[in-house]
Amino acid sequence: MPTRRFVLIACLGLVPTAPVLAQVSSGEIGAPPLDVPPPDVPTSPAYPPQLPEADDDDYGISRREAVRIARRNGVVDVESVRRRRGVWIVSGTDDDDEDIRVVVNDEGDVIAVRRD
Protein backbone atom coordinates (compact mmCIF):
# COMPACT_ATOMS: atom_id res chain seq x y z
CA MET A 1 0.00 0.00 0.00
CA PRO A 2 2.82 2.51 0.49
CA THR A 3 3.39 2.65 -3.27
CA ARG A 4 -0.23 3.63 -4.00
CA ARG A 5 -0.03 6.44 -1.47
CA PHE A 6 3.25 7.59 -2.92
CA VAL A 7 1.85 7.63 -6.46
CA LEU A 8 -1.27 9.50 -5.32
CA ILE A 9 0.77 12.08 -3.43
CA ALA A 10 3.15 12.46 -6.35
CA CYS A 11 0.27 13.01 -8.79
CA LEU A 12 -1.41 15.53 -6.52
CA GLY A 13 1.88 17.27 -6.02
CA LEU A 14 2.19 17.93 -9.75
CA VAL A 15 -1.11 19.78 -10.04
CA PRO A 16 -0.05 23.13 -8.57
CA THR A 17 3.07 23.34 -10.74
CA ALA A 18 1.28 24.94 -13.72
CA PRO A 19 0.56 28.28 -11.97
CA VAL A 20 4.05 28.29 -10.54
CA LEU A 21 5.59 27.76 -13.97
CA ALA A 22 3.43 30.57 -15.38
CA GLN A 23 4.79 32.94 -12.73
CA VAL A 24 8.35 31.85 -13.40
CA SER A 25 7.97 32.50 -17.14
CA SER A 26 6.82 36.05 -16.45
CA GLY A 27 10.01 36.95 -14.66
CA GLU A 28 8.79 37.45 -11.13
CA ILE A 29 6.19 35.99 -8.81
CA GLY A 30 2.81 37.66 -9.10
CA ALA A 31 3.59 39.38 -12.40
CA PRO A 32 1.52 38.66 -15.52
CA PRO A 33 3.11 36.47 -18.18
CA LEU A 34 5.41 38.16 -20.66
CA ASP A 35 3.87 39.27 -23.94
CA VAL A 36 4.61 36.83 -26.69
CA PRO A 37 4.48 38.26 -30.21
CA PRO A 38 1.94 36.54 -32.47
CA PRO A 39 3.33 34.15 -35.06
CA ASP A 40 3.88 35.50 -38.53
CA VAL A 41 0.64 34.88 -40.38
CA PRO A 42 0.57 35.42 -44.12
CA THR A 43 -1.92 38.10 -45.15
CA SER A 44 -2.56 36.72 -48.61
CA PRO A 45 -6.19 36.02 -49.60
CA ALA A 46 -5.35 32.32 -50.00
CA TYR A 47 -4.72 31.90 -46.27
CA PRO A 48 -5.46 29.36 -44.87
CA PRO A 49 -3.98 27.34 -47.72
CA GLN A 50 -6.57 25.49 -49.75
CA LEU A 51 -6.04 21.77 -49.54
CA PRO A 52 -6.78 19.80 -52.70
CA GLU A 53 -9.69 17.44 -52.60
CA ALA A 54 -8.40 13.94 -52.00
CA ASP A 55 -10.63 12.38 -54.62
CA ASP A 56 -9.40 14.72 -57.38
CA ASP A 57 -5.64 14.43 -56.95
CA ASP A 58 -5.06 10.98 -55.50
CA TYR A 59 -7.19 9.01 -57.93
CA GLY A 60 -7.52 8.85 -61.69
CA ILE A 61 -11.05 10.23 -61.85
CA SER A 62 -12.91 12.48 -59.45
CA ARG A 63 -16.02 11.69 -57.48
CA ARG A 64 -18.04 13.87 -59.84
CA GLU A 65 -16.78 12.00 -62.91
CA ALA A 66 -17.64 8.67 -61.27
CA VAL A 67 -21.21 9.89 -60.69
CA ARG A 68 -21.51 11.02 -64.32
CA ILE A 69 -20.35 7.63 -65.55
CA ALA A 70 -22.79 5.89 -63.19
CA ARG A 71 -25.67 8.05 -64.48
CA ARG A 72 -24.80 7.00 -68.03
CA ASN A 73 -25.13 3.40 -66.84
CA GLY A 74 -28.59 3.67 -65.31
CA VAL A 75 -28.33 5.48 -62.00
CA VAL A 76 -31.08 8.11 -61.73
CA ASP A 77 -30.99 9.10 -58.05
CA VAL A 78 -27.57 8.88 -56.38
CA GLU A 79 -27.76 7.82 -52.73
CA SER A 80 -24.07 7.40 -51.92
CA VAL A 81 -20.62 7.56 -53.47
CA ARG A 82 -17.71 5.90 -51.72
CA ARG A 83 -14.17 4.83 -52.41
CA ARG A 84 -13.10 1.23 -51.79
CA ARG A 85 -10.05 -0.74 -52.92
CA GLY A 86 -9.15 1.44 -55.88
CA VAL A 87 -12.67 1.90 -57.30
CA TRP A 88 -15.61 4.26 -56.91
CA ILE A 89 -18.89 2.65 -55.85
CA VAL A 90 -21.95 4.70 -56.78
CA SER A 91 -25.21 3.49 -55.22
CA GLY A 92 -28.68 4.72 -56.00
CA THR A 93 -31.89 3.88 -57.83
CA ASP A 94 -32.72 3.40 -61.49
CA ASP A 95 -35.76 4.39 -63.59
CA ASP A 96 -37.91 1.66 -62.01
CA ASP A 97 -37.01 2.70 -58.43
CA GLU A 98 -34.89 -0.44 -58.08
CA ASP A 99 -31.57 -0.32 -56.24
CA ILE A 100 -28.52 -0.11 -58.49
CA ARG A 101 -24.80 -0.06 -57.80
CA VAL A 102 -22.17 0.92 -60.37
CA VAL A 103 -18.47 0.26 -59.78
CA VAL A 104 -16.05 2.50 -61.71
CA ASN A 105 -12.26 2.15 -61.74
CA ASP A 106 -9.67 4.96 -61.80
CA GLU A 107 -9.55 5.06 -65.59
CA GLY A 108 -13.31 5.59 -65.84
CA ASP A 109 -14.15 2.06 -66.94
CA VAL A 110 -17.29 0.44 -65.56
CA ILE A 111 -16.30 -2.70 -63.70
CA ALA A 112 -19.74 -3.85 -62.60
CA VAL A 113 -23.40 -2.84 -62.65
CA ARG A 114 -25.47 -4.61 -60.03
CA ARG A 115 -29.23 -4.27 -59.70
CA ASP A 116 -30.76 -5.57 -56.47
HUNOR-V520019 format. One record per residue. RES is the residue in three letters. D_CENTER is the distance of its C-alpha to the mean C-alpha in whole Angstrom. Layout:
[[RES,D_CENTER] [RES,D_CENTER]]
This chain:
[[MET,46] [PRO,46] [THR,43] [ARG,41] [ARG,43] [PHE,42] [VAL,38] [LEU,38] [ILE,40] [ALA,38] [CYS,35] [LEU,37] [GLY,38] [LEU,35] [VAL,34] [PRO,36] [THR,35] [ALA,32] [PRO,35] [VAL,37] [LEU,35] [ALA,34] [GLN,38] [VAL,38] [SER,36] [SER,38] [GLY,41] [GLU,43] [ILE,43] [GLY,42] [ALA,41] [PRO,38] [PRO,35] [LEU,36] [ASP,34] [VAL,31] [PRO,30] [PRO,27] [PRO,25] [ASP,26] [VAL,23] [PRO,24] [THR,25] [SER,24] [PRO,23] [ALA,20] [TYR,19] [PRO,16] [PRO,15] [GLN,14] [LEU,11] [PRO,12] [GLU,11] [ALA,10] [ASP,13] [ASP,15] [ASP,16] [ASP,15] [TYR,17] [GLY,21] [ILE,20] [SER,18] [ARG,17] [ARG,19] [GLU,22] [ALA,21] [VAL,22] [ARG,25] [ILE,26] [ALA,26] [ARG,28] [ARG,31] [ASN,31] [GLY,31] [VAL,28] [VAL,29] [ASP,27] [VAL,23] [GLU,21] [SER,18] [VAL,17] [ARG,15] [ARG,15] [ARG,17] [ARG,19] [GLY,19] [VAL,20] [TRP,19] [ILE,20] [VAL,21] [SER,23] [GLY,25] [THR,29] [ASP,32] [ASP,35] [ASP,36] [ASP,33] [GLU,33] [ASP,29] [ILE,28] [ARG,26] [VAL,26] [VAL,24] [VAL,24] [ASN,23] [ASP,22] [GLU,25] [GLY,26] [ASP,28] [VAL,28] [ILE,28] [ALA,29] [VAL,30] [ARG,30] [ARG,32] [ASP,32]]
